[in-house]
Amino acid sequence: MNKGRSSFMSKRRLHQKIVFGFLAAILILGLLGSSITWIAPSNVPQTGQEAPPAPTAEELAEKSKANPQDVGLLKELAVAYSSEGQSDMAVLTYEKAVSLSPDSEDLKTGLAGSYVSAQQYDKAEKMLPGLISANPNNKEAHYYYGHTLVAKKDYAGAMAEFEKYVTLAGENDPNTARVKSLIETLKPLVKQ
């Protein structure tokens, strides 16, 4: 009879771990998913004055048709696609910009962020270690790599990347508090 009870208890513990893991994953993905866009590069000046409304992706796409080799315009278009929630179009636009300017760290970082937003984690995982290796101080690359590692269920690695972001960004960075909350969310999963 004792054997039956221990079997029941071990099944129950296993069930609890599965349920906890599933709920934690859902919560983390929701939190991380909502936080990806806030770190995307912005074209809005930080002067305190109200800036004119940014052109829409549709308007920028029209401009880009007239000058398809303009890397700056392509970057602006990719940022607009990202801010409008069109991750797949942002990926395509960044890929085109990177093909025209393959040495641009800024464009490659934007492309990696677009891969994460579009949930193309395998592509992001191939790109981000190289960006970080070339510039260990690229805080956005660490941030995007953290998201990629969460998607791959490497919670300890993700925490390390988010902690590196916090170190590089500093306490005065407006995104530091949000990244710290991501770290706190991951802590229980690393201990499992």
Buried (B, 14 or more C-beta within 10 A) or exposed (E): EEEEEEEEEEEEEEEEEEEEEEEBBEEBEEBBBEBBEEBBBEEEEEEEEEEEEBBBBEEBBEBBEEEEEBBEBBBBBBBBBBBEEBBEBBBBBBBBBBEBBEEBEEBBBBBBBBBBBBBBBEBBBEBBEEBBEEEEEBBBBBBBBBBBBBBBEBBEBBBBBBBBBBEBBEEEBEBBEBBBEBBEBBEEBBEE
